């Protein structure tokens, strides 16, 4: 009696391959969705860039600090698809409001990311200005105090420079 040699894959082997691909897809899709939201929110942190430059220059060369929303870099209307507004306070903290775009998770729409200027010791920089160097910008601060944004829904979508 002559035995035939198996040619091709059996049904069980194909089912195992399909199951493995399904498991990999189940793991990859949530990570990809988080990645796409992070990419969209990079606009929010970039919206503060012009304000950070302006405020740093005023602190180093100016004689007096402007009033709230008087630094010359604010935007009261939408500046991009994911940024609703950009505002500043008298100390130079920049607040960027996330727009209500439907492609963003509802937990973060309308949230405000605040960047606070800090010195080399990490303390908030406050007027008077002139010969003051801003060493870093602290992300996620609120009300002029340096607080990590760890428990807010927005924190998991921020870039590494803001998550500390």
C-alpha positions as CSV (number, residue, x, y, z in Angstrom):
1,X,0.0,0.0,0.0
2,X,1.4,3.4,-1.0
3,X,1.0,6.4,1.3
4,X,0.3,9.8,-0.2
5,X,2.3,12.8,0.9
6,X,0.4,15.7,2.3
7,X,0.3,18.8,0.1
8,X,-0.6,22.2,1.4
9,X,-2.0,23.3,4.7
10,X,-4.7,21.5,6.7
11,X,-7.8,23.3,7.9
12,X,-6.5,23.2,11.5
13,X,-3.2,24.9,10.6
14,X,-5.1,27.7,8.7
15,X,-7.4,28.2,11.7
16,X,-4.4,28.6,14.0
17,X,-2.9,31.2,11.7
18,X,-6.2,33.1,11.6
19,X,-6.4,33.0,15.4
20,X,-2.9,34.3,15.8
21,X,-3.6,37.2,13.4
22,X,-6.8,38.0,15.3
23,X,-4.9,38.2,18.6
24,X,-2.2,40.4,17.1
25,X,-4.9,42.8,15.7
26,X,-6.7,42.9,19.0
27,X,-3.5,44.1,20.7
28,X,-2.4,46.5,17.9
29,X,-5.7,48.4,17.3
30,X,-6.0,50.1,20.7
31,X,-2.3,51.1,20.6
32,X,-2.8,52.6,17.1
33,X,-5.9,54.5,18.2
34,X,-3.9,56.1,21.1
35,X,-1.1,56.9,18.7
36,X,-3.4,58.7,16.3
37,X,-4.8,60.8,19.1
38,X,-1.3,61.7,20.3
39,X,-0.4,62.8,16.8
40,X,-3.5,65.0,16.7
41,X,-2.7,66.5,20.1
42,X,0.8,67.5,19.0
43,X,-0.9,70.5,17.4
44,X,-2.1,71.5,20.9
45,X,1.5,71.7,22.3
46,X,2.8,73.3,19.1
47,X,0.2,76.0,19.3
48,X,1.9,77.3,22.4
49,X,5.3,77.5,20.6
50,X,5.0,81.1,19.4
51,X,3.8,82.2,22.9
52,X,6.7,80.4,24.6
53,X,9.2,82.2,22.3
54,X,7.6,85.6,22.8
55,X,7.3,85.2,26.6
56,X,10.9,84.0,26.9
57,X,12.2,87.0,24.9
58,X,10.1,89.5,27.1
59,X,11.4,87.9,30.3
60,X,15.0,88.3,29.1
61,X,14.9,91.7,27.5
62,X,11.7,93.5,28.7
63,X,11.2,96.0,31.5
64,X,7.7,95.1,32.4
65,X,5.4,92.2,31.8
66,X,2.2,92.7,29.7
67,X,-1.2,92.1,31.1
68,X,-3.1,88.8,30.7
69,X,-3.6,88.1,27.0
70,X,-1.4,91.0,26.2
71,X,1.8,89.1,25.2
72,X,0.9,89.4,21.5
73,X,0.6,85.7,20.7
74,X,-2.9,84.8,21.8
75,X,-5.7,83.5,19.7
76,X,-9.3,83.8,20.9
77,X,-10.6,81.7,17.9
78,X,-9.7,78.4,16.6
79,X,-6.1,78.3,15.2
80,X,-6.3,74.7,13.8
81,X,-8.6,71.7,13.7
82,X,-7.6,70.6,17.3
83,X,-6.9,74.0,19.0
84,X,-9.9,76.1,20.1
85,X,-7.9,79.0,21.6
86,X,-4.6,80.1,23.1
87,X,-4.5,82.5,26.1
88,X,-1.8,83.8,28.5
89,X,-1.8,85.2,32.0
90,X,0.2,88.0,33.6
91,X,3.0,85.6,34.6
92,X,3.4,84.1,31.1
93,X,1.6,80.8,31.6
94,X,0.2,79.7,28.2
95,X,-3.2,77.9,28.2
96,X,-4.2,76.0,25.0
97,X,-7.8,74.8,24.8
98,X,-8.5,71.5,22.9
99,X,-11.2,71.9,20.4
100,X,-14.4,69.8,20.3
101,X,-13.4,67.9,17.2
102,X,-15.4,64.6,16.8
103,X,-12.2,62.6,16.0
104,X,-10.9,63.2,19.5
105,X,-12.0,61.3,22.5
106,X,-14.9,63.1,24.3
107,X,-13.0,62.9,27.6
108,X,-10.4,65.4,26.4
109,X,-12.4,67.8,24.2
110,X,-12.5,71.2,25.8
111,X,-9.6,70.4,28.1
112,X,-7.0,73.0,28.7
113,X,-3.2,72.3,28.5
114,X,-1.2,74.9,30.4
115,X,2.5,75.5,30.0
116,X,4.1,77.5,32.9
117,X,7.6,79.1,32.6
118,X,10.0,77.9,35.3
119,X,13.5,78.7,36.4
120,X,16.4,76.2,36.7
121,X,15.2,75.1,40.1
122,X,11.8,74.3,38.7
123,X,10.0,77.2,40.4
124,X,7.4,79.3,38.6
125,X,8.9,82.4,37.0
126,X,7.0,85.6,37.8
127,X,7.4,89.3,37.0
128,X,9.3,91.6,37.2
129,X,10.9,90.8,33.9
130,X,14.3,91.7,32.5
131,X,17.4,89.5,32.7
132,X,15.3,86.6,33.8
133,X,16.0,83.3,32.1
134,X,13.2,80.8,31.6
135,X,14.9,77.4,32.0
136,X,12.0,75.2,31.0
137,X,8.3,75.0,30.4
138,X,6.2,72.8,32.7
139,X,3.3,71.1,31.0
140,X,0.0,70.3,32.6
141,X,0.3,73.0,35.2
142,X,-2.9,74.8,36.4
143,X,-3.6,78.0,38.2
144,X,0.0,79.1,38.1
145,X,1.2,76.1,40.2
146,X,3.4,73.3,38.9
147,X,1.3,70.2,39.0
148,X,1.9,67.0,37.0
149,X,-1.0,66.2,34.7
150,X,-1.1,62.5,35.7
151,X,-4.7,61.9,36.7
152,X,-6.3,63.8,33.9
153,X,-7.5,62.0,30.8
154,X,-5.4,64.3,28.6
155,X,-2.2,63.1,30.2
156,X,-2.0,59.8,28.3
157,X,-2.1,61.6,25.0
158,X,0.6,64.2,25.7
159,X,4.0,64.0,24.1
160,X,6.9,62.7,26.2
161,X,8.2,66.2,26.9
162,X,5.0,67.0,28.7
163,X,4.6,63.8,30.6
164,X,7.9,64.2,32.6
